[in-house]
Amino acid sequence: MTNSDPICPLCDRPIPHGGGSLHHLIPKLKGGKGGPTVLLHQICHKEVHATLSEAELARSFNTVEALRAHPRLEKFLNWVRKRPPGFRSKVPGKRRGR
């Protein structure tokens, strides 16, 4: 980990080299191809998609601020901020259907 590691906009922890995942703020399936993206920790990205459907992401959760304000994600982010930057875990619960 170096000082130049990117910072995850959701949890504010540094993203170690190779530990990031590109998130389309508007899902590609909902017209977001070529739209704005943010680099998130893989664990944060998985939690976003485990929590919200593509339609919900496109309609109501297409900004970092909106994602951070979602009750389940807010709880997750408070938990994951206490973990080291390279922390990985299986996301509990079933992945949402597409």
PyMOL commands that place a pseudoatom at each C-alpha (Angstrom):
pseudoatom trace, name=CA, resn=MET, resi=1, chain=A, elem=C, hetatm=0, pos=[0.000, 0.000, 0.000]
pseudoatom trace, name=CA, resn=THR, resi=2, chain=A, elem=C, hetatm=0, pos=[1.319, 3.451, -0.896]
pseudoatom trace, name=CA, resn=ASN, resi=3, chain=A, elem=C, hetatm=0, pos=[0.242, 7.047, -0.360]
pseudoatom trace, name=CA, resn=SER, resi=4, chain=A, elem=C, hetatm=0, pos=[-0.858, 7.139, -3.996]
pseudoatom trace, name=CA, resn=ASP, resi=5, chain=A, elem=C, hetatm=0, pos=[-3.441, 4.379, -3.551]
pseudoatom trace, name=CA, resn=PRO, resi=6, chain=A, elem=C, hetatm=0, pos=[-6.887, 5.577, -4.665]
pseudoatom trace, name=CA, resn=ILE, resi=7, chain=A, elem=C, hetatm=0, pos=[-9.456, 6.143, -1.911]
pseudoatom trace, name=CA, resn=CYS, resi=8, chain=A, elem=C, hetatm=0, pos=[-12.806, 4.325, -2.004]
pseudoatom trace, name=CA, resn=PRO, resi=9, chain=A, elem=C, hetatm=0, pos=[-15.494, 7.050, -2.157]
pseudoatom trace, name=CA, resn=LEU, resi=10, chain=A, elem=C, hetatm=0, pos=[-17.881, 4.895, -0.111]
pseudoatom trace, name=CA, resn=CYS, resi=11, chain=A, elem=C, hetatm=0, pos=[-15.776, 3.801, 2.878]
pseudoatom trace, name=CA, resn=ASP, resi=12, chain=A, elem=C, hetatm=0, pos=[-12.907, 6.352, 2.606]
pseudoatom trace, name=CA, resn=ARG, resi=13, chain=A, elem=C, hetatm=0, pos=[-10.249, 3.637, 2.942]
pseudoatom trace, name=CA, resn=PRO, resi=14, chain=A, elem=C, hetatm=0, pos=[-7.289, 3.325, 0.532]
pseudoatom trace, name=CA, resn=ILE, resi=15, chain=A, elem=C, hetatm=0, pos=[-7.750, 0.739, -2.216]
pseudoatom trace, name=CA, resn=PRO, resi=16, chain=A, elem=C, hetatm=0, pos=[-4.650, -1.501, -2.461]
pseudoatom trace, name=CA, resn=HIS, resi=17, chain=A, elem=C, hetatm=0, pos=[-3.270, -2.178, -5.951]
pseudoatom trace, name=CA, resn=GLY, resi=18, chain=A, elem=C, hetatm=0, pos=[-5.560, -4.656, -7.704]
pseudoatom trace, name=CA, resn=GLY, resi=19, chain=A, elem=C, hetatm=0, pos=[-8.218, -4.438, -4.973]
pseudoatom trace, name=CA, resn=GLY, resi=20, chain=A, elem=C, hetatm=0, pos=[-10.529, -2.046, -6.772]
pseudoatom trace, name=CA, resn=SER, resi=21, chain=A, elem=C, hetatm=0, pos=[-13.617, -2.607, -8.848]
pseudoatom trace, name=CA, resn=LEU, resi=22, chain=A, elem=C, hetatm=0, pos=[-15.167, -0.121, -11.287]
pseudoatom trace, name=CA, resn=HIS, resi=23, chain=A, elem=C, hetatm=0, pos=[-18.797, 0.722, -10.474]
pseudoatom trace, name=CA, resn=HIS, resi=24, chain=A, elem=C, hetatm=0, pos=[-21.056, 2.345, -13.073]
pseudoatom trace, name=CA, resn=LEU, resi=25, chain=A, elem=C, hetatm=0, pos=[-23.173, 4.908, -11.203]
pseudoatom trace, name=CA, resn=ILE, resi=26, chain=A, elem=C, hetatm=0, pos=[-25.931, 4.220, -13.731]
pseudoatom trace, name=CA, resn=PRO, resi=27, chain=A, elem=C, hetatm=0, pos=[-25.896, 0.484, -14.511]
pseudoatom trace, name=CA, resn=LYS, resi=28, chain=A, elem=C, hetatm=0, pos=[-24.800, -0.438, -18.039]
pseudoatom trace, name=CA, resn=LEU, resi=29, chain=A, elem=C, hetatm=0, pos=[-28.047, -2.392, -18.486]
pseudoatom trace, name=CA, resn=LYS, resi=30, chain=A, elem=C, hetatm=0, pos=[-29.985, 0.805, -17.727]
pseudoatom trace, name=CA, resn=GLY, resi=31, chain=A, elem=C, hetatm=0, pos=[-28.173, 3.057, -20.211]
pseudoatom trace, name=CA, resn=GLY, resi=32, chain=A, elem=C, hetatm=0, pos=[-25.057, 3.796, -18.163]
pseudoatom trace, name=CA, resn=LYS, resi=33, chain=A, elem=C, hetatm=0, pos=[-22.538, 2.368, -20.630]
pseudoatom trace, name=CA, resn=GLY, resi=34, chain=A, elem=C, hetatm=0, pos=[-19.973, 5.115, -21.120]
pseudoatom trace, name=CA, resn=GLY, resi=35, chain=A, elem=C, hetatm=0, pos=[-21.451, 6.998, -18.156]
pseudoatom trace, name=CA, resn=PRO, resi=36, chain=A, elem=C, hetatm=0, pos=[-19.717, 8.021, -14.925]
pseudoatom trace, name=CA, resn=THR, resi=37, chain=A, elem=C, hetatm=0, pos=[-17.847, 5.345, -12.956]
pseudoatom trace, name=CA, resn=VAL, resi=38, chain=A, elem=C, hetatm=0, pos=[-16.169, 5.250, -9.547]
pseudoatom trace, name=CA, resn=LEU, resi=39, chain=A, elem=C, hetatm=0, pos=[-13.453, 2.916, -8.272]
pseudoatom trace, name=CA, resn=LEU, resi=40, chain=A, elem=C, hetatm=0, pos=[-14.658, 1.041, -5.180]
pseudoatom trace, name=CA, resn=HIS, resi=41, chain=A, elem=C, hetatm=0, pos=[-13.201, -1.708, -2.996]
pseudoatom trace, name=CA, resn=GLN, resi=42, chain=A, elem=C, hetatm=0, pos=[-14.380, -5.042, -4.352]
pseudoatom trace, name=CA, resn=ILE, resi=43, chain=A, elem=C, hetatm=0, pos=[-16.152, -5.731, -1.032]
pseudoatom trace, name=CA, resn=CYS, resi=44, chain=A, elem=C, hetatm=0, pos=[-17.952, -2.340, -1.176]
pseudoatom trace, name=CA, resn=HIS, resi=45, chain=A, elem=C, hetatm=0, pos=[-18.947, -2.926, -4.818]
pseudoatom trace, name=CA, resn=LYS, resi=46, chain=A, elem=C, hetatm=0, pos=[-20.311, -6.394, -4.015]
pseudoatom trace, name=CA, resn=GLU, resi=47, chain=A, elem=C, hetatm=0, pos=[-22.331, -4.994, -1.131]
pseudoatom trace, name=CA, resn=VAL, resi=48, chain=A, elem=C, hetatm=0, pos=[-23.856, -2.304, -3.392]
pseudoatom trace, name=CA, resn=HIS, resi=49, chain=A, elem=C, hetatm=0, pos=[-25.057, -4.961, -5.854]
pseudoatom trace, name=CA, resn=ALA, resi=50, chain=A, elem=C, hetatm=0, pos=[-26.157, -7.354, -3.086]
pseudoatom trace, name=CA, resn=THR, resi=51, chain=A, elem=C, hetatm=0, pos=[-28.299, -4.549, -1.619]
pseudoatom trace, name=CA, resn=LEU, resi=52, chain=A, elem=C, hetatm=0, pos=[-29.833, -2.823, -4.646]
pseudoatom trace, name=CA, resn=SER, resi=53, chain=A, elem=C, hetatm=0, pos=[-31.299, -3.932, -7.964]
pseudoatom trace, name=CA, resn=GLU, resi=54, chain=A, elem=C, hetatm=0, pos=[-30.120, -2.445, -11.259]
pseudoatom trace, name=CA, resn=ALA, resi=55, chain=A, elem=C, hetatm=0, pos=[-33.417, -0.521, -11.482]
pseudoatom trace, name=CA, resn=GLU, resi=56, chain=A, elem=C, hetatm=0, pos=[-32.996, 0.921, -7.961]
pseudoatom trace, name=CA, resn=LEU, resi=57, chain=A, elem=C, hetatm=0, pos=[-29.409, 1.896, -8.757]
pseudoatom trace, name=CA, resn=ALA, resi=58, chain=A, elem=C, hetatm=0, pos=[-30.449, 3.650, -11.970]
pseudoatom trace, name=CA, resn=ARG, resi=59, chain=A, elem=C, hetatm=0, pos=[-33.493, 5.369, -10.481]
pseudoatom trace, name=CA, resn=SER, resi=60, chain=A, elem=C, hetatm=0, pos=[-32.526, 6.405, -6.949]
pseudoatom trace, name=CA, resn=PHE, resi=61, chain=A, elem=C, hetatm=0, pos=[-28.957, 5.420, -6.092]
pseudoatom trace, name=CA, resn=ASN, resi=62, chain=A, elem=C, hetatm=0, pos=[-26.864, 6.798, -8.962]
pseudoatom trace, name=CA, resn=THR, resi=63, chain=A, elem=C, hetatm=0, pos=[-24.567, 9.005, -6.836]
pseudoatom trace, name=CA, resn=VAL, resi=64, chain=A, elem=C, hetatm=0, pos=[-21.993, 8.177, -4.146]
pseudoatom trace, name=CA, resn=GLU, resi=65, chain=A, elem=C, hetatm=0, pos=[-23.998, 10.352, -1.714]
pseudoatom trace, name=CA, resn=ALA, resi=66, chain=A, elem=C, hetatm=0, pos=[-27.211, 8.384, -2.341]
pseudoatom trace, name=CA, resn=LEU, resi=67, chain=A, elem=C, hetatm=0, pos=[-25.396, 5.053, -1.921]
pseudoatom trace, name=CA, resn=ARG, resi=68, chain=A, elem=C, hetatm=0, pos=[-23.845, 6.203, 1.366]
pseudoatom trace, name=CA, resn=ALA, resi=69, chain=A, elem=C, hetatm=0, pos=[-27.282, 7.259, 2.656]
pseudoatom trace, name=CA, resn=HIS, resi=70, chain=A, elem=C, hetatm=0, pos=[-28.962, 3.882, 2.035]
pseudoatom trace, name=CA, resn=PRO, resi=71, chain=A, elem=C, hetatm=0, pos=[-29.655, 2.334, 5.485]
pseudoatom trace, name=CA, resn=ARG, resi=72, chain=A, elem=C, hetatm=0, pos=[-28.144, -1.117, 4.768]
pseudoatom trace, name=CA, resn=LEU, resi=73, chain=A, elem=C, hetatm=0, pos=[-25.104, 0.349, 2.998]
pseudoatom trace, name=CA, resn=GLU, resi=74, chain=A, elem=C, hetatm=0, pos=[-24.612, 2.920, 5.762]
pseudoatom trace, name=CA, resn=LYS, resi=75, chain=A, elem=C, hetatm=0, pos=[-24.530, 0.104, 8.332]
pseudoatom trace, name=CA, resn=PHE, resi=76, chain=A, elem=C, hetatm=0, pos=[-22.126, -1.922, 6.156]
pseudoatom trace, name=CA, resn=LEU, resi=77, chain=A, elem=C, hetatm=0, pos=[-19.820, 1.079, 5.614]
pseudoatom trace, name=CA, resn=ASN, resi=78, chain=A, elem=C, hetatm=0, pos=[-19.657, 1.806, 9.355]
pseudoatom trace, name=CA, resn=TRP, resi=79, chain=A, elem=C, hetatm=0, pos=[-18.613, -1.831, 9.844]
pseudoatom trace, name=CA, resn=VAL, resi=80, chain=A, elem=C, hetatm=0, pos=[-16.096, -2.080, 6.983]
pseudoatom trace, name=CA, resn=ARG, resi=81, chain=A, elem=C, hetatm=0, pos=[-14.329, 1.204, 7.885]
pseudoatom trace, name=CA, resn=LYS, resi=82, chain=A, elem=C, hetatm=0, pos=[-12.898, -0.617, 10.915]
pseudoatom trace, name=CA, resn=ARG, resi=83, chain=A, elem=C, hetatm=0, pos=[-11.278, -3.251, 8.659]
pseudoatom trace, name=CA, resn=PRO, resi=84, chain=A, elem=C, hetatm=0, pos=[-7.843, -3.008, 7.001]
pseudoatom trace, name=CA, resn=PRO, resi=85, chain=A, elem=C, hetatm=0, pos=[-7.857, -1.667, 3.410]
pseudoatom trace, name=CA, resn=GLY, resi=86, chain=A, elem=C, hetatm=0, pos=[-7.117, -5.078, 1.867]
pseudoatom trace, name=CA, resn=PHE, resi=87, chain=A, elem=C, hetatm=0, pos=[-9.890, -6.831, 3.836]
pseudoatom trace, name=CA, resn=ARG, resi=88, chain=A, elem=C, hetatm=0, pos=[-12.057, -9.173, 1.773]
pseudoatom trace, name=CA, resn=SER, resi=89, chain=A, elem=C, hetatm=0, pos=[-15.024, -11.179, 2.848]
pseudoatom trace, name=CA, resn=LYS, resi=90, chain=A, elem=C, hetatm=0, pos=[-17.966, -12.980, 1.384]
pseudoatom trace, name=CA, resn=VAL, resi=91, chain=A, elem=C, hetatm=0, pos=[-20.982, -10.679, 1.316]
pseudoatom trace, name=CA, resn=PRO, resi=92, chain=A, elem=C, hetatm=0, pos=[-23.585, -12.247, 3.607]
pseudoatom trace, name=CA, resn=GLY, resi=93, chain=A, elem=C, hetatm=0, pos=[-27.013, -12.996, 2.224]
pseudoatom trace, name=CA, resn=LYS, resi=94, chain=A, elem=C, hetatm=0, pos=[-28.191, -13.975, -1.206]
pseudoatom trace, name=CA, resn=ARG, resi=95, chain=A, elem=C, hetatm=0, pos=[-27.220, -11.841, -4.176]
pseudoatom trace, name=CA, resn=ARG, resi=96, chain=A, elem=C, hetatm=0, pos=[-30.225, -9.956, -5.554]
pseudoatom trace, name=CA, resn=GLY, resi=97, chain=A, elem=C, hetatm=0, pos=[-31.737, -11.291, -8.750]
pseudoatom trace, name=CA, resn=ARG, resi=98, chain=A, elem=C, hetatm=0, pos=[-31.187, -9.267, -11.890]
for i in range(1, 98): cmd.bond("trace and resi %d" % i, "trace and resi %d" % (i + 1))
show_as sticks, trace
zoom trace
